[in-house]
Amino acid sequence: MPHIKEPKEKEPLWKNWDYAAQKKGIRNTVYSVNGDQYTGEWLDNKKDGKGTYKWKANGALYDGDWRRGKRNGFGTYSMPDGKGGFRKEYSGGWKNDMRHGYGTQFYTDEEYYEGEWYADQRSGWGRMYYKDGTIYEGEWFEDKRNGQGMLRLTNENRYEGSWRDDKKNGPGKFFYLTTGQVYEGVWNDDIAKCGSMRDFNRSEATEPTKYPIPNVELSNADAVLQDAEEMFLHDQE
């Protein structure tokens, strides 16, 4: 019996035209209706791969990774510096058009944050350099200092302990290295509520106190202090 060759099914012409019109691979600059422009790689009509996007409205520039039309991977976001160039604002990880993963945000020339991000907010571990010279290093949650962290002042005095909603909350220590003392106790919204002060490296302090701190003449002083601290800690729960 002779073999009959069946004719090949032809795709409609519009499908071929649509496929040919789709942006894929590396393309020259493509302009949006609003004047934004993108130069880089495409896949299935979406920005995908390496590319540079420039916003017409504010002149901002993103250069980095894309996936399925959104910023995903590593990239740098910059703004015009007013001198014909650009000033870097953020460099690091992105996910679904938001800062995500590890990255550095430059707020000003003197103030910046380097650390972890989650859904466009500082969350995880990070270090913040403030314009007044102080440095915070520790945990963040929802763009605020939350968890355990250390705040170091310009004179090297520092706080080490618990934070909540961007303020000192819970047990912690404040080291007065300039005078050679350390305070240990409980904080509530940046205010020390109860604790004890003792000498700490007075011999190495730049401005030590004239006299050492005398011993507390209280029977069972530790128990009294513990009861007071537990009261404040209970109120914070």
C-alpha positions as CSV (number, residue, x, y, z in Angstrom):
1,M,0.0,0.0,0.0
2,P,1.5,3.3,-1.0
3,H,2.3,5.8,1.8
4,I,0.4,8.9,1.6
5,K,2.2,12.0,2.8
6,E,-0.1,14.3,4.7
7,P,0.3,18.0,4.1
8,K,1.9,20.1,6.8
9,E,-0.4,22.3,8.7
10,K,0.4,25.9,8.2
11,E,0.4,28.5,11.0
12,P,-1.8,31.5,10.3
13,L,0.1,34.4,9.0
14,W,-0.7,36.6,11.9
15,K,1.2,34.2,14.2
16,N,4.3,34.5,12.2
17,W,4.0,38.3,12.0
18,D,3.4,38.5,15.8
19,Y,6.5,36.3,16.5
20,A,8.6,38.4,14.2
21,A,7.4,41.6,15.8
22,Q,8.2,40.4,19.4
23,K,11.2,42.0,21.0
24,K,13.8,39.4,21.9
25,G,17.6,39.3,22.3
26,I,19.6,42.5,22.3
27,R,17.9,45.6,20.9
28,N,18.8,49.2,20.4
29,T,17.1,51.8,22.5
30,V,13.4,51.4,22.7
31,Y,11.3,54.5,23.6
32,S,8.1,54.3,25.6
33,V,5.1,56.6,24.8
34,N,6.0,58.7,27.9
35,G,9.5,59.3,26.7
36,D,11.3,56.6,28.9
37,Q,13.9,54.7,27.2
38,Y,15.4,51.2,27.5
39,T,18.5,49.7,26.0
40,G,19.3,46.1,26.5
41,E,18.1,42.5,26.3
42,W,14.5,41.3,25.8
43,L,12.6,38.0,26.0
44,D,9.0,37.5,24.9
45,N,8.4,41.2,24.6
46,K,9.7,41.9,28.1
47,K,12.9,43.3,29.4
48,D,15.0,40.3,30.4
49,G,18.8,40.1,31.0
50,K,21.1,43.1,31.1
51,G,19.8,46.5,30.4
52,T,19.7,50.2,31.1
53,Y,16.5,52.1,31.7
54,K,16.1,55.9,31.9
55,W,13.1,57.8,33.2
56,K,12.3,61.0,31.3
57,A,10.3,62.5,34.2
58,N,13.2,62.8,36.7
59,G,16.2,61.7,34.7
60,A,16.8,58.6,36.9
61,L,18.9,55.8,35.5
62,Y,18.9,52.1,36.3
63,D,21.6,49.8,35.0
64,G,21.5,46.1,35.8
65,D,19.6,42.9,35.6
66,W,16.0,42.4,34.5
67,R,13.7,39.4,34.5
68,R,10.2,39.3,33.0
69,G,10.0,43.1,32.7
70,K,11.1,44.0,36.2
71,R,14.3,44.8,38.0
72,N,15.6,41.5,39.3
73,G,19.1,40.6,40.3
74,F,21.9,43.1,40.7
75,G,21.6,46.7,39.6
76,T,22.4,50.4,40.3
77,Y,19.9,53.2,40.5
78,S,21.2,56.7,40.0
79,M,19.9,60.3,39.8
80,P,21.2,63.3,37.9
81,D,23.8,65.2,39.9
82,G,23.1,68.6,38.2
83,K,26.5,68.7,36.6
84,G,25.8,66.5,33.6
85,G,26.6,63.3,35.4
86,F,24.8,60.9,37.8
87,R,24.9,60.4,41.5
88,K,24.5,56.8,42.7
89,E,21.6,56.3,45.1
90,Y,21.4,52.5,45.4
91,S,23.6,49.6,44.3
92,G,22.7,46.0,45.2
93,G,20.0,43.4,45.0
94,W,16.6,43.8,43.4
95,K,13.5,41.6,43.3
96,N,10.2,42.5,41.5
97,D,11.3,46.2,41.1
98,M,12.1,46.6,44.8
99,R,15.4,46.7,46.8
100,H,15.9,43.1,48.1
101,G,18.9,41.2,49.3
102,Y,22.2,42.9,50.1
103,G,22.7,46.5,48.9
104,T,23.9,50.0,49.7
105,Q,21.6,53.0,49.8
106,F,23.2,56.5,49.6
107,Y,21.0,59.1,51.2
108,T,23.5,61.9,51.1
109,D,27.3,62.1,50.7
110,E,27.7,61.6,54.4
111,E,24.8,59.3,55.2
112,Y,24.4,55.8,53.8
113,Y,23.2,52.3,54.7
114,E,24.8,49.0,53.8
115,G,23.2,45.7,54.6
116,E,20.1,43.6,54.0
117,W,16.8,44.6,52.4
118,Y,13.4,42.9,52.1
119,A,10.7,44.3,49.8
120,D,12.2,47.8,49.6
121,Q,12.8,48.1,53.4
122,R,15.9,47.7,55.6
123,S,15.4,44.3,57.2
124,G,18.0,41.9,58.5
125,W,21.5,42.8,59.4
126,G,22.9,46.2,58.4
127,R,25.2,49.1,59.2
128,M,23.9,52.7,59.0
129,Y,26.3,55.7,58.8
130,Y,24.6,58.9,60.0
131,K,25.6,62.4,58.9
132,D,26.5,63.4,62.5
133,G,29.2,60.7,62.6
134,T,27.4,58.1,64.6
135,I,27.2,54.5,63.4
136,Y,24.6,51.8,64.1
137,E,25.4,48.2,63.4
138,G,22.9,45.5,64.0
139,E,19.4,44.2,63.2
140,W,16.6,45.9,61.3
141,F,13.0,45.2,60.6
142,E,10.5,47.1,58.4
143,D,13.0,49.9,57.9
144,K,13.7,50.5,61.6
145,R,16.3,49.4,64.2
146,N,14.7,46.3,65.8
147,G,16.5,43.5,67.6
148,Q,20.1,43.5,68.8
149,G,22.5,46.3,67.8
150,M,25.2,48.7,68.7
151,L,25.2,52.5,68.3
152,R,28.7,54.1,68.4
153,L,29.0,57.8,68.9
154,T,31.7,60.0,67.5
155,N,33.5,60.1,70.9
156,E,33.6,56.3,70.9
157,N,31.0,56.0,73.7
158,R,28.5,53.3,72.6
159,Y,25.3,51.5,73.4
160,E,25.0,47.8,73.0
161,G,21.6,46.1,73.5
162,S,18.0,45.7,72.4
163,W,16.1,48.0,70.0
164,R,12.4,48.3,69.1
165,D,10.8,50.7,66.6
166,D,14.1,52.6,66.1
167,K,14.6,53.2,69.9
168,K,16.5,51.6,72.7
169,N,14.1,49.2,74.3
170,G,14.9,46.4,76.7
171,P,18.1,45.3,78.3
172,G,21.4,47.0,77.3
173,K,24.7,48.5,78.2
174,F,26.0,52.0,77.7
175,F,29.8,52.4,77.7
176,Y,31.0,55.8,78.8
177,L,34.6,55.2,77.6
178,T,35.5,58.9,77.9
179,T,34.9,58.8,81.7
180,G,35.6,55.2,82.3
181,Q,32.2,53.9,83.3
182,V,29.5,51.5,82.1
183,Y,25.7,51.6,82.7
184,E,23.8,48.4,82.5
185,G,20.1,48.2,82.8
186,V,16.7,48.5,81.0
187,W,15.6,51.1,78.5
188,N,12.1,52.2,77.5
189,D,11.8,54.3,74.3
190,D,15.4,55.6,74.5
191,I,15.2,56.4,78.2
192,A,17.2,54.4,80.8
193,K,14.6,53.3,83.4
194,C,16.6,51.3,85.9
195,G,20.1,49.8,86.1
196,S,23.5,50.1,87.7
197,M,26.6,52.2,87.0
198,R,30.1,50.9,87.6
199,D,33.6,51.8,86.7
200,F,35.0,50.5,83.5
201,N,38.6,51.0,82.3
202,R,39.0,54.3,84.2
203,S,42.8,54.1,83.7
204,E,42.3,54.3,79.9
205,A,39.6,57.0,79.9
206,T,40.4,60.3,78.3
207,E,38.4,62.3,81.0
208,P,38.1,59.9,84.0
209,T,35.9,60.8,86.9
210,K,37.7,62.3,89.9
211,Y,36.6,59.5,92.2
212,P,35.7,55.9,91.6
213,I,32.1,54.9,92.1
214,P,31.6,53.7,95.7
215,N,30.2,50.3,96.6
216,V,26.4,50.1,97.1
217,E,25.7,49.6,100.7
218,L,22.3,47.8,100.2
219,S,21.4,44.4,101.4
220,N,20.8,42.1,98.4
221,A,21.2,45.0,95.9
222,D,21.2,42.6,92.9
223,A,17.8,41.2,93.8
224,V,16.3,44.7,94.2
225,L,17.6,45.7,90.8
226,Q,16.4,42.5,89.2
227,D,12.9,43.0,90.5
228,A,12.8,46.5,89.1
229,E,14.2,45.4,85.6
230,E,11.6,42.6,85.4
231,M,8.8,45.2,86.0
232,F,9.9,47.3,83.1
233,L,10.5,44.3,80.8
234,H,7.0,43.0,81.7
235,D,5.5,46.3,80.6
236,Q,7.2,46.1,77.2
237,E,5.7,42.7,76.4
